[in-house]
Amino acid sequence: MIINDATAVSEVTAAFHAYEQALMADDISAMDRLFHDASTTIRFGVGEVLYGIAAIRAFRTMRGGSPQRRLTRVEIVTFGHDFATTHAEFLRDGNDRRGRQTQAWVRFADGWKIVSAHVSIEAQHS
């Protein structure tokens, strides 16, 4: 198995940044195109647990946009030509606690799609 094939890394990097741009713009249709359209797609957020694309879509529609954030570190690893993970650290505007995001991406016939995502915020230190 090839780890970090240059072409796959480039493709996933582009898809990752397209998702980040859509998230910051609250472009729900663009975000939807980048998530796998299946009941098996999962997203765990800071305050929500969403099983299936229908739950993810409903959450996005009612949320009214993501808090704005700035990426501070991104790590992308591909395994073979059709699977990748992305790990990002971020800071939300007005908050000094580090956020973390992990995504699993799979290449389908219609492109790279997120099949699993997890977002968390670092615990507040006393």
MOPAC internal coordinates of N, CA, C and O (Angstrom, degrees):
PM7 1SCF
backbone

  N    0.0000 0     0.00 0     0.00 0    0    0    0
  C    1.4584 1     0.00 0     0.00 0    1    0    0
  C    1.5242 1   108.42 1     0.00 0    2    1    0
  O    1.2310 1   121.70 1   -42.74 1    3    2    1
  N    1.3059 1   114.36 1   137.26 1    3    2    1
  C    1.4643 1   120.62 1   177.66 1    5    3    2
  C    1.5209 1   108.61 1   -90.87 1    6    5    3
  O    1.2310 1   120.79 1   -53.75 1    7    6    5
  N    1.3120 1   116.10 1   126.25 1    7    6    5
  C    1.4659 1   121.11 1   174.73 1    9    7    6
  C    1.5199 1   107.43 1  -103.25 1   10    9    7
  O    1.2310 1   121.51 1   -50.02 1   11   10    9
  N    1.3357 1   114.71 1   129.98 1   11   10    9
  C    1.4617 1   123.63 1   179.31 1   13   11   10
  C    1.5248 1   113.09 1    64.33 1   14   13   11
  O    1.2310 1   121.07 1  -132.80 1   15   14   13
  N    1.3259 1   115.56 1    47.20 1   15   14   13
  C    1.4567 1   120.90 1   169.34 1   17   15   14
  C    1.5354 1   107.95 1   -56.79 1   18   17   15
  O    1.2310 1   120.06 1   -51.23 1   19   18   17
  N    1.3024 1   117.48 1   128.77 1   19   18   17
  C    1.4747 1   121.70 1  -172.55 1   21   19   18
  C    1.5270 1   112.45 1   -57.15 1   22   21   19
  O    1.2310 1   119.98 1   139.21 1   23   22   21
  N    1.3230 1   117.65 1   -40.79 1   23   22   21
  C    1.4653 1   120.37 1  -179.44 1   25   23   22
  C    1.5201 1   110.95 1   -66.90 1   26   25   23
  O    1.2310 1   120.41 1   133.54 1   27   26   25
  N    1.3241 1   116.81 1   -46.46 1   27   26   25
  C    1.4625 1   120.80 1   179.79 1   29   27   26
  C    1.5310 1   110.76 1   -62.54 1   30   29   27
  O    1.2310 1   120.18 1   136.63 1   31   30   29
  N    1.3373 1   117.26 1   -43.37 1   31   30   29
  C    1.4701 1   120.30 1   178.83 1   33   31   30
  C    1.5240 1   110.16 1   -60.41 1   34   33   31
  O    1.2310 1   120.03 1   136.88 1   35   34   33
  N    1.3101 1   117.56 1   -43.12 1   35   34   33
  C    1.4645 1   121.42 1   179.35 1   37   35   34
  C    1.5287 1   111.17 1   -61.96 1   38   37   35
  O    1.2310 1   120.60 1   136.49 1   39   38   37
  N    1.3132 1   116.47 1   -43.51 1   39   38   37
  C    1.4691 1   120.57 1  -179.34 1   41   39   38
  C    1.5282 1   111.43 1   -65.90 1   42   41   39
  O    1.2310 1   120.15 1   135.06 1   43   42   41
  N    1.3173 1   117.33 1   -44.94 1   43   42   41
  C    1.4635 1   120.30 1  -179.88 1   45   43   42
  C    1.5255 1   110.57 1   -68.19 1   46   45   43
  O    1.2310 1   120.28 1   141.63 1   47   46   45
  N    1.3094 1   117.06 1   -38.37 1   47   46   45
  C    1.4640 1   120.16 1   176.92 1   49   47   46
  C    1.5261 1   110.64 1   -58.86 1   50   49   47
  O    1.2310 1   120.31 1   135.23 1   51   50   49
  N    1.3207 1   117.01 1   -44.77 1   51   50   49
  C    1.4737 1   120.94 1   177.94 1   53   51   50
  C    1.5265 1   110.87 1   -62.70 1   54   53   51
  O    1.2310 1   120.53 1   136.35 1   55   54   53
  N    1.3309 1   116.60 1   -43.65 1   55   54   53
  C    1.4671 1   120.09 1   179.91 1   57   55   54
  C    1.5289 1   110.51 1   -65.25 1   58   57   55
  O    1.2310 1   120.10 1   138.36 1   59   58   57
  N    1.3320 1   117.41 1   -41.64 1   59   58   57
  C    1.4586 1   121.69 1   178.49 1   61   59   58
  C    1.5299 1   110.72 1   -58.74 1   62   61   59
  O    1.2310 1   120.54 1   132.27 1   63   62   61
  N    1.3316 1   116.56 1   -47.73 1   63   62   61
  C    1.4656 1   119.43 1  -178.44 1   65   63   62
  C    1.5289 1   111.95 1   -70.45 1   66   65   63
  O    1.2310 1   120.01 1   149.55 1   67   66   65
  N    1.3246 1   117.59 1   -30.45 1   67   66   65
  C    1.4676 1   120.15 1   173.85 1   69   67   66
  C    1.5270 1   109.82 1   -64.34 1   70   69   67
  O    1.2310 1   120.53 1   139.66 1   71   70   69
  N    1.3244 1   116.59 1   -40.34 1   71   70   69
  C    1.4596 1   119.92 1   177.15 1   73   71   70
  C    1.5292 1   110.71 1   -64.97 1   74   73   71
  O    1.2310 1   120.04 1   135.36 1   75   74   73
  N    1.3132 1   117.53 1   -44.64 1   75   74   73
  C    1.4687 1   120.92 1  -179.97 1   77   75   74
  C    1.5315 1   110.57 1   -60.22 1   78   77   75
  O    1.2310 1   120.44 1   136.66 1   79   78   77
  N    1.3241 1   116.76 1   -43.34 1   79   78   77
  C    1.4626 1   120.49 1   178.19 1   81   79   78
  C    1.5292 1   110.53 1   -62.55 1   82   81   79
  O    1.2310 1   120.24 1   135.87 1   83   82   81
  N    1.3200 1   117.14 1   -44.13 1   83   82   81
  C    1.4698 1   120.91 1   178.93 1   85   83   82
  C    1.5264 1   110.96 1   -63.61 1   86   85   83
  O    1.2310 1   120.35 1   139.53 1   87   86   85
  N    1.3313 1   116.94 1   -40.47 1   87   86   85
  C    1.4629 1   121.41 1   179.11 1   89   87   86
  C    1.5214 1   110.86 1   -61.17 1   90   89   87
  O    1.2310 1   120.22 1   133.26 1   91   90   89
  N    1.3278 1   117.19 1   -46.74 1   91   90   89
  C    1.4565 1   120.76 1  -178.05 1   93   91   90
  C    1.5314 1   112.04 1   -69.15 1   94   93   91
  O    1.2310 1   120.02 1   153.51 1   95   94   93
  N    1.3223 1   117.57 1   -26.49 1   95   94   93
  C    1.4678 1   121.54 1   179.32 1   97   95   94
  C    1.5287 1   112.18 1   -93.19 1   98   97   95
  O    1.2310 1   120.21 1   178.44 1   99   98   97
  N    1.3270 1   117.20 1    -1.56 1   99   98   97
  C    1.4624 1   123.15 1  -173.71 1  101   99   98
  C    1.5308 1   111.09 1    53.17 1  102  101   99
  O    1.2310 1   121.33 1  -137.49 1  103  102  101
  N    1.3151 1   115.07 1    42.51 1  103  102  101
  C    1.4648 1   122.11 1   177.36 1  105  103  102
  C    1.5287 1   107.56 1   -86.99 1  106  105  103
  O    1.2310 1   121.12 1   -93.13 1  107  106  105
  N    1.3231 1   115.46 1    86.87 1  107  106  105
  C    1.4587 1   121.68 1  -172.94 1  109  107  106
  C    1.5253 1   111.46 1   -61.65 1  110  109  107
  O    1.2310 1   119.75 1   139.48 1  111  110  109
  N    1.3181 1   118.09 1   -40.52 1  111  110  109
  C    1.4717 1   119.06 1  -178.70 1  113  111  110
  C    1.5345 1   110.92 1   -66.31 1  114  113  111
  O    1.2310 1   119.60 1   142.94 1  115  114  113
  N    1.3284 1   118.37 1   -37.06 1  115  114  113
  C    1.4625 1   120.48 1   177.65 1  117  115  114
  C    1.5281 1   110.39 1   -68.16 1  118  117  115
  O    1.2310 1   120.24 1   137.44 1  119  118  117
  N    1.3316 1   117.15 1   -42.56 1  119  118  117
  C    1.4632 1   119.52 1   177.05 1  121  119  118
  C    1.5228 1   110.36 1   -61.22 1  122  121  119
  O    1.2310 1   120.62 1   138.20 1  123  122  121
  N    1.3214 1   116.42 1   -41.80 1  123  122  121
  C    1.4588 1   121.67 1  -179.27 1  125  123  122
  C    1.5262 1   111.34 1   -61.40 1  126  125  123
  O    1.2310 1   120.07 1   141.18 1  127  126  125
  N    1.3191 1   117.48 1   -38.82 1  127  126  125
  C    1.4719 1   121.01 1   179.27 1  129  127  126
  C    1.5223 1   112.06 1   -66.08 1  130  129  127
  O    1.2310 1   119.91 1   156.55 1  131  130  129
  N    1.3325 1   117.78 1   -23.45 1  131  130  129
  C    1.4547 1   121.36 1  -177.27 1  133  131  130
  C    1.5296 1   113.59 1   -94.48 1  134  133  131
  O    1.2310 1   120.03 1   175.38 1  135  134  133
  N    1.3261 1   117.55 1    -4.62 1  135  134  133
  C    1.4590 1   121.80 1   173.78 1  137  135  134
  C    1.5216 1   108.50 1  -103.11 1  138  137  135
  O    1.2310 1   120.28 1   -38.25 1  139  138  137
  N    1.3228 1   117.07 1   141.75 1  139  138  137
  C    1.4631 1   122.41 1   178.24 1  141  139  138
  C    1.5284 1   108.93 1   -64.35 1  142  141  139
  O    1.2310 1   120.67 1   -50.71 1  143  142  141
  N    1.3090 1   116.33 1   129.29 1  143  142  141
  C    1.4601 1   123.37 1  -177.53 1  145  143  142
  C    1.5246 1   109.32 1   -82.88 1  146  145  143
  O    1.2310 1   121.04 1   -99.48 1  147  146  145
  N    1.3459 1   115.62 1    80.52 1  147  146  145
  C    1.4600 1   119.71 1  -176.86 1  149  147  146
  C    1.5250 1   110.87 1  -155.17 1  150  149  147
  O    1.2310 1   121.47 1   -22.52 1  151  150  149
  N    1.3146 1   114.80 1   157.48 1  151  150  149
  C    1.4662 1   120.30 1   176.50 1  153  151  150
  C    1.5268 1   111.02 1   -71.17 1  154  153  151
  O    1.2310 1   119.91 1   166.07 1  155  154  153
  N    1.3219 1   117.78 1   -13.93 1  155  154  153
  C    1.4703 1   122.11 1  -179.73 1  157  155  154
  C    1.5273 1   113.11 1   -87.67 1  158  157  155
  O    1.2310 1   119.80 1   173.67 1  159  158  157
  N    1.3220 1   117.99 1    -6.33 1  159  158  157
  C    1.4637 1   121.51 1   179.50 1  161  159  158
  C    1.5247 1   108.85 1   -76.28 1  162  161  159
  O    1.2310 1   120.96 1   -44.34 1  163  162  161
  N    1.3326 1   115.77 1   135.66 1  163  162  161
  C    1.4692 1   120.95 1  -174.46 1  165  163  162
  C    1.5265 1   109.66 1  -129.54 1  166  165  163
  O    1.2310 1   121.14 1   -38.46 1  167  166  165
  N    1.3396 1   115.42 1   141.54 1  167  166  165
  C    1.4603 1   121.39 1   173.88 1  169  167  166
  C    1.5175 1   108.91 1  -137.75 1  170  169  167
  O    1.2310 1   120.86 1   -62.80 1  171  170  169
  N    1.3230 1   115.96 1   117.20 1  171  170  169
  C    1.4564 1   121.56 1   172.50 1  173  171  170
  C    1.5160 1   106.84 1  -101.97 1  174  173  171
  O    1.2310 1   120.53 1   -56.78 1  175  174  173
  N    1.3120 1   116.59 1   123.22 1  175  174  173
  C    1.4552 1   120.66 1  -179.97 1  177  175  174
  C    1.5083 1   111.31 1  -109.07 1  178  177  175
  O    1.2310 1   121.20 1     7.48 1  179  178  177
  N    1.3119 1   115.30 1  -172.52 1  179  178  177
  C    1.4588 1   120.85 1  -179.32 1  181  179  178
  C    1.5235 1   110.33 1   -61.19 1  182  181  179
  O    1.2310 1   120.24 1   142.92 1  183  182  181
  N    1.3294 1   117.15 1   -37.08 1  183  182  181
  C    1.4632 1   120.13 1  -177.78 1  185  183  182
  C    1.5092 1   114.10 1  -131.19 1  186  185  183
  O    1.2310 1   119.76 1  -167.40 1  187  186  185
  N    1.3210 1   118.06 1    12.60 1  187  186  185
  C    1.4529 1   119.71 1  -176.47 1  189  187  186
  C    1.5238 1   110.83 1  -140.62 1  190  189  187
  O    1.2310 1   121.61 1   -26.02 1  191  190  189
  N    1.3259 1   114.53 1   153.98 1  191  190  189
  C    1.4593 1   122.99 1   177.36 1  193  191  190
  C    1.5223 1   105.60 1  -127.88 1  194  193  191
  O    1.2310 1   120.50 1   -66.97 1  195  194  193
  N    1.3392 1   116.64 1   113.03 1  195  194  193
  C    1.4575 1   121.11 1  -171.26 1  197  195  194
  C    1.5230 1   110.50 1  -121.71 1  198  197  195
  O    1.2310 1   121.10 1   -63.25 1  199  198  197
  N    1.3200 1   115.49 1   116.75 1  199  198  197
  C    1.4649 1   121.94 1   177.83 1  201  199  198
  C    1.5209 1   108.27 1  -105.93 1  202  201  199
  O    1.2310 1   120.49 1   -62.05 1  203  202  201
  N    1.3176 1   116.68 1   117.95 1  203  202  201
  C    1.4588 1   122.06 1   176.95 1  205  203  202
  C    1.5130 1   112.47 1    95.19 1  206  205  203
  O    1.2310 1   121.65 1   -31.33 1  207  206  205
  N    1.3265 1   114.45 1   148.67 1  207  206  205
  C    1.4663 1   119.98 1  -177.31 1  209  207  206
  C    1.5269 1   112.25 1   -62.96 1  210  209  207
  O    1.2310 1   119.53 1   149.03 1  211  210  209
  N    1.3284 1   118.51 1   -30.97 1  211  210  209
  C    1.4660 1   120.17 1   179.42 1  213  211  210
  C    1.5265 1   110.64 1   -63.03 1  214  213  211
  O    1.2310 1   119.95 1   137.70 1  215  214  213
  N    1.3230 1   117.71 1   -42.30 1  215  214  213
  C    1.4675 1   120.95 1   178.43 1  217  215  214
  C    1.5246 1   110.67 1   -67.29 1  218  217  215
  O    1.2310 1   120.32 1   141.61 1  219  218  217
  N    1.3236 1   116.99 1   -38.39 1  219  218  217
  C    1.4653 1   121.16 1   178.67 1  221  219  218
  C    1.5237 1   109.99 1   -64.13 1  222  221  219
  O    1.2310 1   120.42 1   134.65 1  223  222  221
  N    1.3252 1   116.79 1   -45.35 1  223  222  221
  C    1.4757 1   120.42 1   178.53 1  225  223  222
  C    1.5268 1   111.14 1   -61.59 1  226  225  223
  O    1.2310 1   120.21 1   135.28 1  227  226  225
  N    1.3172 1   117.20 1   -44.72 1  227  226  225
  C    1.4644 1   120.50 1  -179.46 1  229  227  226
  C    1.5182 1   110.91 1   -60.98 1  230  229  227
  O    1.2310 1   120.23 1   137.09 1  231  230  229
  N    1.3251 1   117.16 1   -42.91 1  231  230  229
  C    1.4606 1   121.33 1   178.48 1  233  231  230
  C    1.5216 1   110.97 1   -60.55 1  234  233  231
  O    1.2310 1   120.33 1   132.09 1  235  234  233
  N    1.3192 1   116.98 1   -47.91 1  235  234  233
  C    1.4694 1   120.19 1  -178.30 1  237  235  234
  C    1.5196 1   111.47 1   -61.25 1  238  237  235
  O    1.2310 1   120.56 1   139.79 1  239  238  237
  N    1.3138 1   116.53 1   -40.21 1  239  238  237
  C    1.4599 1   121.05 1  -177.95 1  241  239  238
  C    1.5202 1   111.64 1   -64.41 1  242  241  239
  O    1.2310 1   120.43 1   140.04 1  243  242  241
  N    1.3412 1   116.78 1   -39.96 1  243  242  241
  C    1.4652 1   119.19 1  -177.06 1  245  243  242
  C    1.5205 1   113.47 1   -87.75 1  246  245  243
  O    1.2310 1   119.73 1   163.99 1  247  246  245
  N    1.3247 1   118.12 1   -16.01 1  247  246  245
  C    1.4671 1   120.88 1  -174.04 1  249  247  246
  C    1.5175 1   113.14 1   -68.79 1  250  249  247
  O    1.2310 1   119.63 1   142.18 1  251  250  249
  N    1.3112 1   118.30 1   -37.82 1  251  250  249
  C    1.4569 1   119.91 1  -178.15 1  253  251  250
  C    1.5185 1   113.65 1    80.19 1  254  253  251
  O    1.2310 1   120.15 1  -152.06 1  255  254  253
  N    1.3005 1   117.32 1    27.94 1  255  254  253
  C    1.4607 1   121.38 1   175.59 1  257  255  254
  C    1.5138 1   113.38 1   101.77 1  258  257  255
  O    1.2310 1   121.87 1   -27.55 1  259  258  257
  N    1.3201 1   114.02 1   152.45 1  259  258  257
  C    1.4626 1   121.32 1   179.02 1  261  259  258
  C    1.5182 1   109.89 1   -85.13 1  262  261  259
  O    1.2310 1   119.98 1   -32.97 1  263  262  261
  N    1.3377 1   117.64 1   147.03 1  263  262  261
  C    1.4669 1   118.38 1   170.58 1  265  263  262
  C    1.5353 1   108.65 1   -57.65 1  266  265  263
  O    1.2310 1   120.89 1   -39.48 1  267  266  265
  N    1.2991 1   115.90 1   140.52 1  267  266  265
  C    1.4649 1   120.29 1  -179.77 1  269  267  266
  C    1.5240 1   109.70 1   -68.02 1  270  269  267
  O    1.2310 1   121.47 1   -33.31 1  271  270  269
  N    1.3245 1   114.78 1   146.69 1  271  270  269
  C    1.4497 1   119.45 1  -176.74 1  273  271  270
  C    1.5186 1   110.96 1  -149.86 1  274  273  271
  O    1.2310 1   121.82 1   -14.66 1  275  274  273
  N    1.3236 1   114.12 1   165.34 1  275  274  273
  C    1.4611 1   122.04 1   177.64 1  277  275  274
  C    1.5138 1   107.76 1  -125.15 1  278  277  275
  O    1.2310 1   120.56 1   -54.58 1  279  278  277
  N    1.3224 1   116.53 1   125.42 1  279  278  277
  C    1.4609 1   120.54 1   177.62 1  281  279  278
  C    1.5217 1   109.42 1   -70.89 1  282  281  279
  O    1.2310 1   120.49 1   -44.17 1  283  282  281
  N    1.3308 1   116.67 1   135.83 1  283  282  281
  C    1.4641 1   120.51 1   178.04 1  285  283  282
  C    1.5226 1   111.93 1  -112.28 1  286  285  283
  O    1.2310 1   120.07 1   158.09 1  287  286  285
  N    1.3325 1   117.48 1   -21.91 1  287  286  285
  C    1.4593 1   121.11 1   176.64 1  289  287  286
  C    1.5239 1   108.72 1  -159.45 1  290  289  287
  O    1.2310 1   121.11 1   -41.36 1  291  290  289
  N    1.3190 1   115.49 1   138.64 1  291  290  289
  C    1.4627 1   121.56 1   177.43 1  293  291  290
  C    1.5230 1   108.11 1  -135.30 1  294  293  291
  O    1.2310 1   120.66 1   -49.34 1  295  294  293
  N    1.3169 1   116.35 1   130.66 1  295  294  293
  C    1.4603 1   122.73 1   176.04 1  297  295  294
  C    1.5268 1   107.62 1  -124.43 1  298  297  295
  O    1.2310 1   120.40 1   -53.22 1  299  298  297
  N    1.3164 1   116.83 1   126.78 1  299  298  297
  C    1.4616 1   122.31 1   180.00 1  301  299  298
  C    1.5228 1   107.80 1  -123.90 1  302  301  299
  O    1.2310 1   121.08 1   -49.76 1  303  302  301
  N    1.3319 1   115.55 1   130.24 1  303  302  301
  C    1.4585 1   121.20 1   178.30 1  305  303  302
  C    1.5171 1   107.95 1  -131.24 1  306  305  303
  O    1.2310 1   120.76 1   -49.19 1  307  306  305
  N    1.3329 1   116.14 1   130.81 1  307  306  305
  C    1.4557 1   120.32 1   175.35 1  309  307  306
  C    1.5287 1   108.93 1  -108.00 1  310  309  307
  O    1.2310 1   121.49 1   -33.39 1  311  310  309
  N    1.3154 1   114.75 1   146.61 1  311  310  309
  C    1.4607 1   122.46 1   179.44 1  313  311  310
  C    1.5199 1   106.68 1  -124.11 1  314  313  311
  O    1.2310 1   120.56 1   -73.60 1  315  314  313
  N    1.3187 1   116.54 1   106.40 1  315  314  313
  C    1.4559 1   119.69 1  -171.44 1  317  315  314
  C    1.5207 1   108.82 1    73.17 1  318  317  315
  O    1.2310 1   121.08 1    28.07 1  319  318  317
  N    1.3131 1   115.53 1  -151.93 1  319  318  317
  C    1.4670 1   120.17 1  -176.70 1  321  319  318
  C    1.5304 1   113.32 1  -105.96 1  322  321  319
  O    1.2310 1   120.35 1   175.87 1  323  322  321
  N    1.3534 1   116.93 1    -4.13 1  323  322  321
  C    1.4608 1   118.55 1  -169.97 1  325  323  322
  C    1.5244 1   115.55 1  -130.33 1  326  325  323
  O    1.2310 1   119.59 1  -174.06 1  327  326  325
  N    1.3308 1   118.39 1     5.94 1  327  326  325
  C    1.4626 1   120.73 1   179.86 1  329  327  326
  C    1.5242 1   109.21 1  -140.20 1  330  329  327
  O    1.2310 1   121.31 1   -38.85 1  331  330  329
  N    1.3383 1   115.09 1   141.15 1  331  330  329
  C    1.4628 1   120.24 1   179.59 1  333  331  330
  C    1.5189 1   110.64 1  -151.30 1  334  333  331
  O    1.2310 1   121.47 1   -22.63 1  335  334  333
  N    1.3247 1   114.80 1   157.37 1  335  334  333
  C    1.4582 1   120.82 1   170.39 1  337  335  334
  C    1.5206 1   108.36 1  -122.52 1  338  337  335
  O    1.2310 1   121.25 1   -33.65 1  339  338  337
  N    1.3141 1   115.21 1   146.35 1  339  338  337
  C    1.4597 1   120.92 1   173.12 1  341  339  338
  C    1.5257 1   107.44 1  -125.27 1  342  341  339
  O    1.2310 1   121.41 1   -41.36 1  343  342  341
  N    1.3186 1   114.90 1   138.64 1  343  342  341
  C    1.4581 1   121.78 1   176.74 1  345  343  342
  C    1.5241 1   107.09 1  -129.24 1  346  345  343
  O    1.2310 1   120.91 1   -52.59 1  347  346  345
  N    1.3124 1   115.86 1   127.41 1  347  346  345
  C    1.4576 1   119.86 1  -178.78 1  349  347  346
  C    1.5213 1   109.94 1  -131.53 1  350  349  347
  O    1.2310 1   121.33 1   -36.81 1  351  350  349
  N    1.3192 1   115.06 1   143.19 1  351  350  349
  C    1.4537 1   122.12 1   168.70 1  353  351  350
  C    1.5169 1   106.64 1  -109.89 1  354  353  351
  O    1.2310 1   120.98 1   -35.16 1  355  354  353
  N    1.3260 1   115.74 1   144.84 1  355  354  353
  C    1.4686 1   119.55 1  -178.01 1  357  355  354
  C    1.5150 1   110.52 1  -148.62 1  358  357  355
  O    1.2310 1   121.38 1   -17.06 1  359  358  357
  N    1.3241 1   114.96 1   162.94 1  359  358  357
  C    1.4581 1   122.84 1   171.65 1  361  359  358
  C    1.5135 1   107.88 1  -121.95 1  362  361  359
  O    1.2310 1   120.67 1   -52.53 1  363  362  361
  N    1.3281 1   116.32 1   127.47 1  363  362  361
  C    1.4654 1   120.65 1   175.64 1  365  363  362
  C    1.5217 1   108.74 1   -78.78 1  366  365  363
  O    1.2310 1   120.95 1   -32.37 1  367  366  365
  N    1.3168 1   115.79 1   147.63 1  367  366  365
  C    1.4627 1   119.91 1   176.92 1  369  367  366
  C    1.5236 1   109.62 1   -56.33 1  370  369  367
  O    1.2310 1   120.92 1   -49.88 1  371  370  369
  N    1.3285 1   115.85 1   130.12 1  371  370  369
  C    1.4563 1   121.48 1   176.78 1  373  371  370
  C    1.5180 1   114.72 1    77.73 1  374  373  371
  O    1.2310 1   119.84 1  -167.56 1  375  374  373
  N    1.3335 1   117.91 1    12.44 1  375  374  373
  C    1.4627 1   120.72 1  -178.63 1  377  375  374
  C    1.5256 1   108.21 1  -139.27 1  378  377  375
  O    1.2310 1   120.41 1   -50.60 1  379  378  377
  N    1.3231 1   116.82 1   129.40 1  379  378  377
  C    1.4604 1   118.83 1  -178.14 1  381  379  378
  C    1.5306 1   113.02 1   -95.98 1  382  381  379
  O    1.2310 1   119.86 1  -175.91 1  383  382  381
  N    1.3290 1   117.88 1     4.09 1  383  382  381
  C    1.4688 1   120.10 1   176.57 1  385  383  382
  C    1.5255 1   109.30 1   -82.09 1  386  385  383
  O    1.2310 1   121.20 1   -45.42 1  387  386  385
  N    1.3072 1   115.31 1   134.58 1  387  386  385
  C    1.4640 1   121.10 1  -177.95 1  389  387  386
  C    1.5276 1   110.57 1   -72.16 1  390  389  387
  O    1.2310 1   121.77 1   -45.76 1  391  390  389
  N    1.3266 1   114.22 1   134.24 1  391  390  389
  C    1.4558 1   120.55 1   172.75 1  393  391  390
  C    1.5125 1   109.36 1  -101.54 1  394  393  391
  O    1.2310 1   121.38 1   -24.59 1  395  394  393
  N    1.3386 1   114.97 1   155.41 1  395  394  393
  C    1.4609 1   120.30 1  -179.56 1  397  395  394
  C    1.5185 1   108.88 1  -135.39 1  398  397  395
  O    1.2310 1   121.46 1   -38.19 1  399  398  397
  N    1.3135 1   114.81 1   141.81 1  399  398  397
  C    1.4605 1   120.55 1   179.52 1  401  399  398
  C    1.5250 1   109.04 1  -137.09 1  402  401  399
  O    1.2310 1   120.71 1   -49.15 1  403  402  401
  N    1.3080 1   116.26 1   130.85 1  403  402  401
  C    1.4548 1   122.20 1   176.04 1  405  403  402
  C    1.5251 1   107.58 1  -123.63 1  406  405  403
  O    1.2310 1   120.80 1   -44.76 1  407  406  405
  N    1.3183 1   116.08 1   135.24 1  407  406  405
  C    1.4635 1   121.01 1   177.23 1  409  407  406
  C    1.5208 1   109.29 1  -132.60 1  410  409  407
  O    1.2310 1   120.91 1   -36.30 1  411  410  409
  N    1.3287 1   115.86 1   143.70 1  411  410  409
  C    1.4557 1   122.26 1   169.56 1  413  411  410
  C    1.5210 1   106.92 1  -107.58 1  414  413  411
  O    1.2310 1   120.71 1   -52.76 1  415  414  413
  N    1.3264 1   116.25 1   127.24 1  415  414  413
  C    1.4636 1   123.32 1  -177.49 1  417  415  414
  C    1.5286 1   109.51 1  -115.43 1  418  417  415
  O    1.2310 1   120.69 1   -38.74 1  419  418  417
  N    1.3213 1   116.28 1   141.26 1  419  418  417
  C    1.4617 1   122.51 1   176.39 1  421  419  418
  C    1.5224 1   108.07 1  -129.49 1  422  421  419
  O    1.2310 1   121.07 1   -40.57 1  423  422  421
  N    1.3321 1   115.56 1   139.43 1  423  422  421
  C    1.4661 1   119.87 1   175.69 1  425  423  422
  C    1.5351 1   108.37 1   -83.72 1  426  425  423
  O    1.2310 1   121.02 1   -59.08 1  427  426  425
  N    1.3287 1   115.64 1   120.92 1  427  426  425
  C    1.4559 1   123.14 1   174.60 1  429  427  426
  C    1.5250 1   108.31 1  -110.05 1  430  429  427
  O    1.2310 1   120.05 1    -3.61 1  431  430  429
  N    1.3123 1   117.51 1   176.39 1  431  430  429
  C    1.4691 1   121.73 1  -179.73 1  433  431  430
  C    1.5312 1   110.87 1   -57.13 1  434  433  431
  O    1.2310 1   120.23 1   148.22 1  435  434  433
  N    1.3311 1   117.17 1   -31.78 1  435  434  433
  C    1.4692 1   120.82 1  -178.71 1  437  435  434
  C    1.5238 1   112.91 1   -99.62 1  438  437  435
  O    1.2310 1   120.02 1  -161.90 1  439  438  437
  N    1.3371 1   117.57 1    18.10 1  439  438  437
  C    1.4581 1   120.30 1   173.51 1  441  439  438
  C    1.5178 1   113.21 1   115.12 1  442  441  439
  O    1.2310 1   121.49 1     3.45 1  443  442  441
  N    1.3334 1   114.76 1  -176.55 1  443  442  441
  C    1.4628 1   122.48 1  -179.66 1  445  443  442
  C    1.5230 1   109.89 1   -74.32 1  446  445  443
  O    1.2310 1   120.90 1   -46.56 1  447  446  445
  N    1.3380 1   115.88 1   133.44 1  447  446  445
  C    1.4685 1   121.93 1  -178.49 1  449  447  446
  C    1.5185 1   109.90 1  -134.89 1  450  449  447
  O    1.2310 1   120.63 1   -33.85 1  451  450  449
  N    1.3243 1   116.41 1   146.15 1  451  450  449
  C    1.4527 1   122.46 1   173.71 1  453  451  450
  C    1.5252 1   107.78 1   -79.17 1  454  453  451
  O    1.2310 1   120.77 1   -52.06 1  455  454  453
  N    1.3299 1   116.14 1   127.94 1  455  454  453
  C    1.4617 1   120.57 1   177.59 1  457  455  454
  C    1.5313 1   111.24 1  -108.74 1  458  457  455
  O    1.2310 1   120.84 1   163.72 1  459  458  457
  N    1.3216 1   116.00 1   -16.28 1  459  458  457
  C    1.4592 1   120.80 1   179.30 1  461  459  458
  C    1.5224 1   108.27 1  -155.50 1  462  461  459
  O    1.2310 1   120.87 1   -41.97 1  463  462  461
  N    1.3374 1   115.95 1   138.03 1  463  462  461
  C    1.4624 1   120.46 1   179.18 1  465  463  462
  C    1.5241 1   109.26 1  -143.57 1  466  465  463
  O    1.2310 1   121.43 1   -33.42 1  467  466  465
  N    1.3258 1   114.86 1   146.58 1  467  466  465
  C    1.4582 1   121.10 1   178.49 1  469  467  466
  C    1.5246 1   108.11 1  -142.05 1  470  469  467
  O    1.2310 1   120.71 1   -51.73 1  471  470  469
  N    1.3132 1   116.25 1   128.27 1  471  470  469
  C    1.4624 1   122.82 1   179.53 1  473  471  470
  C    1.5223 1   108.00 1  -123.57 1  474  473  471
  O    1.2310 1   120.21 1   -44.88 1  475  474  473
  N    1.3120 1   117.21 1   135.12 1  475  474  473
  C    1.4602 1   120.78 1   177.01 1  477  475  474
  C    1.5256 1   109.35 1  -144.83 1  478  477  475
  O    1.2310 1   121.72 1   -18.45 1  479  478  477
  N    1.3132 1   114.32 1   161.55 1  479  478  477
  C    1.4641 1   121.61 1   176.43 1  481  479  478
  C    1.5254 1   106.85 1  -119.27 1  482  481  479
  O    1.2310 1   121.24 1   -45.21 1  483  482  481
  N    1.3271 1   115.24 1   134.79 1  483  482  481
  C    1.4641 1   121.61 1   179.43 1  485  483  482
  C    1.5217 1   110.84 1   -57.44 1  486  485  483
  O    1.2310 1   120.71 1   -38.04 1  487  486  485
  N    1.3154 1   116.25 1   141.96 1  487  486  485
  C    1.4611 1   120.85 1   178.46 1  489  487  486
  C    1.5216 1   110.16 1   -61.19 1  490  489  487
  O    1.2310 1   121.17 1   -32.45 1  491  490  489
  N    1.3148 1   115.37 1   147.55 1  491  490  489
  C    1.4639 1   120.66 1   178.27 1  493  491  490
  C    1.5183 1   108.83 1   -73.82 1  494  493  491
  O    1.2310 1   120.98 1   -49.42 1  495  494  493
  N    1.3216 1   115.72 1   130.58 1  495  494  493
  C    1.4661 1   120.89 1   179.82 1  497  495  494
  C    1.5250 1   109.20 1   -86.44 1  498  497  495
  O    1.2310 1   120.72 1   -37.47 1  499  498  497
  N    1.3319 1   116.22 1   142.53 1  499  498  497
  C    1.4667 1   119.34 1   178.79 1  501  499  498
  C    1.4886 1   111.15 1   -92.83 1  502  501  499
  O    1.2310 1   120.10 1   180.00 1  503  502  501

